[in-house]
C-alpha cells in the first residue's frame, strides 16, 4: 500500500507521534500518574496541541513539555507552587494557568513559579526566555494566530478537559486571589524572577516579587530583546542583588552592550515598595525602554542617584505616575553621554510627579541629570503634573535639576496638580486594573 502525503501532513503526523511518545514515556516513569485527562496532549482542530502539566498530571515536570511543544501549542499549568528554573527557547507558545469555575465566575488557577537554589536545577531564575519570539506567558493573547494565517478570538473553557461551561473570552476571566493570572518569585541574592534574553515574549497579568525580600524581578538583555510586560506588578524587592551573566542586578535591570539593541516595553505596570542600593530600583544601561500608564510608588533608594537610573539610552514615559519615592539626587536620574546627546531621547508625556523626596530636601524631586554643561537638553516634558515634591507646593524650579541649556524642553505646559489621578473609569472594583472582574461587577449592577 502506498501512502501519499503532503509535506505538512507528514510533519503533522510526526508531531503527533512525538507528542504521544513523550506522553507514554512520562506515564511509564511516573508510577502514580493520573489517567485523566485523556488524551494529554489533546490535538486541536487547527493542528496544535493543548498540554496539561503540573501537579497530578501526566507531565509533572513543566520543562519536559516546554522542550517537546511546537509553535502554536498551549501549555496549561494546574494550581500549585513549582520550584523549577524554566527555560523557554522555542517560539509561539502560550503558557497559562488553568481556568476553573468559581460559582458563576471563570477564574485563573493559583500558579506560582519559584526558582530553586540547590540540586540539578539551580539556575538563578524562575523563567528564562532565550531568543524566543511570539510566546505569551500569563494571560493569553486576545487573538490566536498561526503561521499559516489562521486567526481566532482566544477562548478558554472553565474546567479545562472536563468543561463545566462554554468557552469564554480570556478578557472576561477573573484574576486569582493574587490579583493576576500568574506569579513569579525570586528567592535570594543573585536570582531573578524573569530573565528575558533576546526575543519578543510577552508577560501579561503577572505578579513579580521577592518572596524572601532578596533577589530581582526582571533582567532584559541580549541583542534584539523586546520583551513586553502588560498589567504586571513588581513589588517587595531588595537590591542590589548579585551578578548574572556578568550583569550587575537590580530589581529591574535593562542592559545592552554598545553594539546591541535592547528595548523592553511596559504597559500598565506597577513598580511598588522596592528598596535598592547604589544603582537604583530600575537601572537602564545602554538600552532603551518604553513605559505607558505605569506607576512608580513608594520606592526607597536613599543612596542611589535615582529610583529610575538611565545611563545614556533613550526612554519614554507616557501617562505614568511617580509618587512617594525617595532617592539621593532625583526620582529619575539621567546620565547623558554620546547616545542621549545625539538622540535627545528621554521624554515624559502627561506624567505625574507627586510627593517625591530627595535626600537634600530641595533639588531633583522630579529629575536630576548629568551631562555636558550648556549642551542642548536630551530630556523633554509635556503636559506633566508636578506637585508636593520635596515639600514644594505645585511646581518648583528646583524640582528639575540639569546642566543643560535650557535645562529641559517643554511641550504642552506643565501644571501644578496631577493629570492622571482621576482613576480609570472602567475600574469598577477599585483594584487599579481593568479586567474581567470589572465586567462581572458591571453585570451584577444591572437591574431589569
C-alpha positions as CSV (number, residue, x, y, z in Angstrom):
1,X,0.0,0.0,0.0
2,X,1.3,3.4,-1.0
3,X,0.7,6.3,1.4
4,X,0.7,9.7,-0.4
5,X,1.1,12.6,2.0
6,X,1.9,16.2,1.6
7,X,5.0,17.6,3.5
8,X,2.8,19.4,6.0
9,X,0.8,16.3,6.6
10,X,3.9,14.3,7.2
11,X,5.1,16.9,9.6
12,X,1.8,16.9,11.5
13,X,1.9,13.1,11.7
14,X,5.5,13.3,13.1
15,X,4.3,15.8,15.7
16,X,1.5,13.6,16.8
17,X,3.8,10.6,17.1
18,X,6.4,12.6,19.1
19,X,3.7,14.1,21.4
20,X,2.2,10.8,22.3
21,X,5.6,9.2,22.5
22,X,6.5,11.7,25.2
23,X,3.2,11.1,27.0
24,X,3.9,7.3,27.0
25,X,7.4,7.8,28.4
26,X,6.1,10.1,31.2
27,X,3.3,7.7,32.1
28,X,5.8,4.9,32.3
29,X,8.2,6.9,34.5
30,X,5.6,8.3,37.0
31,X,4.2,5.4,39.0
32,X,1.2,7.4,40.3
33,X,0.4,9.4,37.1
34,X,-3.3,10.3,36.7
35,X,-5.3,8.6,34.0
36,X,-7.0,12.0,33.2
37,X,-7.0,14.0,31.1
38,X,-7.1,11.5,28.2
39,X,-5.6,12.3,25.8
40,X,-2.9,14.5,27.0
41,X,-1.7,16.4,25.0
42,X,-5.0,16.9,23.2
43,X,-4.8,17.5,19.4
44,X,-6.8,20.6,18.4
45,X,-8.7,21.1,15.1
46,X,-6.2,23.7,14.0
47,X,-3.2,21.3,14.2
48,X,-1.9,22.5,17.5
49,X,-1.9,20.7,20.9
50,X,-3.1,21.6,24.4
51,X,-0.9,20.2,27.1
52,X,-2.0,20.0,30.8
53,X,1.0,20.0,33.1
54,X,2.0,20.2,36.8
55,X,0.6,18.7,39.9
56,X,-1.3,15.4,39.5
57,X,-0.9,15.5,35.7
58,X,0.9,13.0,33.4
59,X,3.6,15.7,32.9
60,X,4.6,16.8,36.5
61,X,7.8,18.4,35.2
62,X,6.9,21.6,33.2
63,X,10.3,21.8,31.5
64,X,9.7,18.4,29.7
65,X,6.7,19.9,27.9
66,X,8.4,23.2,27.1
67,X,11.1,21.2,25.3
68,X,8.6,19.0,23.4
69,X,6.0,21.6,22.4
70,X,5.8,23.1,18.9
71,X,4.8,26.6,17.8
72,X,1.2,27.3,18.4
73,X,0.8,24.8,21.3
74,X,-0.9,25.8,24.5
75,X,0.6,24.7,27.8
76,X,-1.8,24.8,30.7
77,X,-0.4,24.7,34.3
78,X,-2.6,23.4,37.1
79,X,-2.7,25.2,40.5
80,X,0.4,24.9,42.7
81,X,3.8,26.2,43.7
82,X,6.5,25.0,41.3
83,X,10.2,25.1,42.2
84,X,11.7,24.9,38.7
85,X,14.1,27.1,36.7
86,X,12.2,27.1,33.4
87,X,14.0,27.7,30.1
88,X,11.8,28.7,27.1
89,X,13.6,28.8,23.8
90,X,11.0,27.9,21.2
91,X,8.5,30.2,19.5
92,X,4.8,31.0,19.6
93,X,3.8,29.1,22.7
94,X,1.1,30.1,25.2
95,X,1.8,29.3,28.8
96,X,-1.1,30.0,31.1
97,X,-2.8,28.9,34.3
98,X,-5.7,26.5,34.2
99,X,-9.2,28.1,34.2
100,X,-11.7,26.9,36.7
101,X,-15.2,27.8,37.6
102,X,-15.9,29.5,41.0
103,X,-19.7,29.7,41.3
104,X,-20.7,31.5,38.1
105,X,-17.3,33.1,37.6
106,X,-14.4,31.8,35.4
107,X,-11.2,32.3,37.3
108,X,-7.5,31.6,36.8
109,X,-5.9,28.9,39.0
110,X,-3.2,29.9,41.5
111,X,0.1,29.2,39.8
112,X,3.4,30.3,41.4
113,X,6.9,29.8,39.9
114,X,9.9,29.9,42.3
115,X,13.5,29.5,41.4
116,X,15.4,26.7,43.1
117,X,18.8,27.2,44.7
118,X,20.1,23.6,45.1
119,X,20.2,20.4,43.1
120,X,20.5,19.8,39.4
121,X,18.1,22.7,38.7
122,X,19.7,25.6,40.4
123,X,19.9,28.3,37.7
124,X,19.2,31.8,39.1
125,X,15.8,32.4,37.5
126,X,12.2,31.3,37.8
127,X,11.9,31.5,34.0
128,X,14.4,32.4,31.3
129,X,13.1,33.2,27.8
130,X,16.0,33.0,25.4
131,X,15.8,34.1,21.8
132,X,12.1,33.2,21.7
133,X,9.6,35.1,19.6
134,X,5.8,35.3,20.0
135,X,5.4,33.5,23.3
136,X,2.7,34.6,25.8
137,X,3.0,33.9,29.5
138,X,0.2,34.5,32.0
139,X,-3.0,35.7,30.4
140,X,-3.2,34.5,26.8
141,X,-3.1,36.8,23.7
142,X,-6.5,38.3,22.8
143,X,-6.3,36.8,19.3
144,X,-4.8,33.4,18.4
145,X,-2.8,33.3,15.2
146,X,-0.9,30.5,13.5
147,X,1.9,30.8,10.9
148,X,-0.4,29.7,8.2
149,X,-2.5,32.9,8.7
150,X,-5.3,31.3,10.7
151,X,-6.8,33.7,13.3
152,X,-9.4,33.4,16.0
153,X,-10.6,35.0,19.2
154,X,-8.8,33.3,22.1
155,X,-11.2,31.5,24.4
156,X,-10.7,29.1,27.4
157,X,-13.1,26.5,28.8
158,X,-13.7,26.6,32.6
159,X,-12.9,23.2,33.8
160,X,-10.4,22.6,31.1
161,X,-10.5,19.0,29.8
162,X,-13.9,18.5,31.6
163,X,-15.5,21.8,30.8
164,X,-18.4,22.9,33.0
165,X,-19.5,25.8,30.7
166,X,-19.0,27.1,27.2
167,X,-15.7,28.7,26.3
168,X,-15.2,32.3,27.4
169,X,-13.2,35.2,26.1
170,X,-9.9,35.4,28.0
171,X,-10.6,39.1,28.8
172,X,-13.5,38.1,30.9
173,X,-11.7,35.6,33.1
174,X,-11.3,36.8,36.7
175,X,-7.9,37.1,38.2
176,X,-7.0,34.8,41.1
177,X,-6.6,35.8,44.7
178,X,-3.2,37.3,43.9
179,X,-4.9,39.7,41.5
180,X,-3.2,38.3,38.5
181,X,-3.0,35.3,36.1
182,X,0.4,34.0,37.2
183,X,3.0,34.8,39.9
184,X,6.8,34.6,39.7
185,X,9.1,34.7,42.8
186,X,12.8,35.2,43.1
187,X,14.4,33.6,46.1
188,X,17.7,35.2,47.1
189,X,20.6,37.4,46.3
190,X,21.9,36.6,42.8
191,X,18.5,35.3,41.5
192,X,15.8,36.9,39.3
193,X,12.2,36.1,38.6
194,X,12.2,36.7,34.9
195,X,15.3,36.7,32.6
196,X,14.4,37.8,29.0
197,X,17.5,37.3,26.8
198,X,16.8,38.4,23.2
199,X,13.4,37.6,21.6
200,X,10.0,39.1,21.9
201,X,8.0,37.3,24.6
202,X,5.0,38.9,26.4
203,X,4.2,38.5,30.1
204,X,0.6,39.5,30.8
205,X,-1.1,39.9,34.2
206,X,1.8,38.6,36.3
207,X,2.8,39.4,39.9
208,X,6.6,39.5,40.1
209,X,8.0,39.7,43.6
210,X,10.7,38.5,46.0
211,X,9.3,36.0,48.5
212,X,12.3,36.3,50.8
213,X,13.0,40.0,50.2
214,X,16.1,39.5,48.2
215,X,16.5,38.9,44.5
216,X,15.4,40.7,41.4
217,X,12.3,41.0,39.2
218,X,13.4,41.3,35.6
219,X,16.7,41.1,33.6
220,X,16.2,42.2,30.0
221,X,19.4,41.8,27.9
222,X,20.7,40.3,24.7
223,X,20.6,41.8,21.2
224,X,17.1,42.0,19.9
225,X,15.4,41.7,23.3
226,X,12.0,43.4,23.1
227,X,10.2,41.7,26.0
228,X,6.7,43.2,26.7
229,X,5.1,43.3,30.2
230,X,1.4,44.2,30.4
231,X,-0.6,44.6,33.6
232,X,2.3,43.3,35.7
233,X,3.4,44.4,39.2
234,X,6.9,44.4,40.6
235,X,7.0,44.6,44.4
236,X,9.0,44.0,47.6
237,X,12.5,43.7,46.0
238,X,15.6,44.5,47.9
239,X,18.6,45.2,45.7
240,X,21.5,45.2,44.8
241,X,21.3,41.6,44.1
242,X,24.4,40.0,42.7
243,X,25.6,39.3,39.1
244,X,24.0,37.2,36.4
245,X,26.0,36.6,33.1
246,X,28.3,39.4,34.1
247,X,25.5,41.9,34.5
248,X,25.1,43.6,37.9
249,X,21.5,43.1,39.0
250,X,18.8,45.5,40.4
251,X,15.1,44.9,40.9
252,X,14.6,45.8,37.2
253,X,17.7,45.7,35.0
254,X,17.7,46.7,31.4
255,X,21.1,46.2,29.8
256,X,22.7,46.5,26.4
257,X,26.3,46.4,25.2
258,X,27.3,49.1,22.7
259,X,26.5,47.0,19.6
260,X,23.2,45.7,20.9
261,X,19.6,46.8,20.7
262,X,17.6,46.1,23.9
263,X,14.1,47.7,24.0
264,X,11.6,46.3,26.5
265,X,8.1,47.7,26.7
266,X,6.0,48.1,29.8
267,X,2.2,48.8,29.7
268,X,0.0,49.4,32.8
269,X,2.6,48.1,35.1
270,X,3.3,48.9,38.8
271,X,6.7,49.2,40.5
272,X,6.0,49.4,44.2
273,X,7.7,49.2,47.6
274,X,11.2,48.3,46.3
275,X,14.4,49.1,48.0
276,X,17.8,49.4,46.3
277,X,21.4,50.3,46.9
278,X,23.6,52.5,44.8
279,X,22.2,51.6,41.3
280,X,18.5,52.3,41.5
281,X,15.3,50.2,41.5
282,X,15.2,50.4,37.7
283,X,18.6,50.5,36.1
284,X,18.8,51.1,32.3
285,X,22.3,51.0,30.8
286,X,22.9,51.4,27.1
287,X,19.4,50.2,26.2
288,X,16.1,51.9,25.5
289,X,12.7,51.4,27.1
290,X,9.0,52.4,26.8
291,X,6.7,52.9,29.8
292,X,2.9,53.6,29.2
293,X,0.4,54.1,32.0
294,X,2.9,52.7,34.6
295,X,3.0,53.7,38.3
296,X,6.2,54.0,40.4
297,X,5.1,54.1,44.0
298,X,6.8,54.2,47.4
299,X,10.2,53.0,46.3
300,X,13.3,53.8,48.5
301,X,16.8,54.4,47.2
302,X,18.4,56.9,49.6
303,X,22.0,56.1,48.4
304,X,21.2,55.8,44.7
305,X,21.3,58.8,42.4
306,X,17.8,57.9,41.3
307,X,14.9,55.5,41.7
308,X,15.0,55.2,37.9
309,X,18.6,55.4,36.7
310,X,19.0,55.9,33.0
311,X,22.6,55.6,31.7
312,X,22.9,57.0,28.2
313,X,19.9,55.5,26.5
314,X,16.5,56.7,25.2
315,X,13.4,56.2,27.4
316,X,9.8,57.3,27.0
317,X,7.2,57.7,29.8
318,X,3.6,58.3,28.9
319,X,0.7,58.8,31.4
320,X,2.9,57.5,34.2
321,X,2.7,58.3,37.9
322,X,5.8,58.8,40.2
323,X,4.6,59.1,43.8
324,X,6.1,58.7,47.3
325,X,9.6,57.8,46.2
326,X,12.8,58.6,48.0
327,X,16.2,59.0,46.2
328,X,19.5,60.7,46.7
329,X,19.6,63.1,43.8
330,X,16.4,62.7,41.7
331,X,13.4,60.5,41.3
332,X,14.6,59.9,37.7
333,X,18.4,60.3,37.2
334,X,19.7,60.8,33.7
335,X,23.3,60.3,32.9
336,X,23.7,61.7,29.3
337,X,26.5,60.5,27.1
338,X,27.0,60.3,23.4
339,X,23.8,58.4,22.7
340,X,21.5,60.7,24.5
341,X,23.3,63.8,23.3
342,X,22.6,62.6,19.8
343,X,19.1,61.3,20.2
344,X,17.6,63.8,22.7
345,X,15.5,60.8,23.8
346,X,14.2,60.9,27.4
347,X,10.5,62.0,27.2
348,X,7.8,62.5,29.8
349,X,4.3,62.9,28.3
350,X,1.4,63.7,30.7
351,X,3.2,62.1,33.7
352,X,2.6,62.9,37.3
353,X,5.4,63.6,39.9
354,X,3.7,63.8,43.3
355,X,5.2,64.0,46.8
356,X,8.6,62.5,45.9
357,X,11.7,63.3,48.1
358,X,15.4,63.6,47.7
359,X,18.0,63.5,50.5
360,X,18.7,67.2,50.4
361,X,15.0,68.0,50.6
362,X,15.4,70.6,47.9
363,X,16.6,69.6,44.4
364,X,15.6,66.8,42.0
365,X,12.1,65.8,43.2
366,X,11.3,65.1,39.5
367,X,14.5,64.7,37.6
368,X,18.3,65.1,38.1
369,X,20.7,64.9,35.2
370,X,24.4,64.8,34.5
371,X,26.0,65.7,31.1
372,X,27.9,68.3,29.2
373,X,27.4,71.8,30.7
374,X,25.4,74.1,28.5
375,X,24.6,71.4,25.8
376,X,21.1,71.0,24.3
377,X,18.8,69.1,26.6
378,X,18.1,65.4,26.0
379,X,15.0,65.5,28.2
380,X,11.5,66.8,27.4
381,X,8.4,67.3,29.5
382,X,4.9,67.7,28.0
383,X,1.6,68.2,29.9
384,X,3.0,66.8,33.2
385,X,1.5,67.4,36.6
386,X,4.0,68.3,39.3
387,X,3.1,68.9,43.0
388,X,4.5,68.4,46.5
389,X,7.9,67.2,45.7
390,X,10.4,67.9,48.5
391,X,7.5,69.7,50.2
392,X,7.2,72.3,47.4
393,X,3.7,73.5,46.6
394,X,3.0,72.9,43.0
395,X,5.8,73.1,40.5
396,X,9.1,74.5,41.8
397,X,12.1,75.3,39.6
398,X,14.3,73.2,41.9
399,X,12.2,70.1,41.0
400,X,14.2,69.6,37.8
401,X,18.0,70.0,38.0
402,X,20.1,69.6,34.9
403,X,23.3,71.1,33.5
404,X,21.8,71.7,30.0
405,X,20.7,74.9,28.3
406,X,17.9,75.3,28.5
407,X,17.5,72.9,31.4
408,X,14.9,70.8,29.6
409,X,12.5,71.1,26.6
410,X,8.8,71.8,27.2
411,X,5.9,70.7,25.0
412,X,2.5,71.3,26.5
413,X,2.5,73.4,29.6
414,X,3.4,71.8,33.0
415,X,0.7,72.1,35.7
416,X,0.6,72.2,39.5
417,X,-1.6,69.2,40.0
418,X,-1.9,65.6,39.0
419,X,-3.2,64.8,35.5
420,X,-3.6,61.1,35.9
421,X,-5.2,60.7,39.3
422,X,-8.9,60.7,38.2
423,X,-8.8,56.9,38.1
424,X,-9.7,54.5,35.3
425,X,-13.4,54.9,34.5
426,X,-13.7,51.2,33.7
427,X,-12.1,50.1,37.0
428,X,-15.4,49.4,38.8
429,X,-13.9,47.2,41.5
430,X,-11.3,49.8,42.5
431,X,-8.4,47.4,42.3
432,X,-6.4,49.6,39.9
433,X,-6.9,47.3,37.0
434,X,-9.4,46.9,34.2
435,X,-10.1,43.2,33.8
436,X,-12.8,40.5,33.9
437,X,-13.7,41.3,37.5
438,X,-15.0,44.8,36.4
439,X,-17.2,43.1,33.8
440,X,-18.6,40.8,36.5
441,X,-19.3,43.9,38.7
442,X,-21.0,45.7,35.8
443,X,-23.3,42.8,35.1
444,X,-24.1,42.4,38.8
445,X,-25.1,46.1,38.9
446,X,-27.6,45.8,36.2
447,X,-31.3,45.7,37.2
448,X,-34.1,44.6,35.0
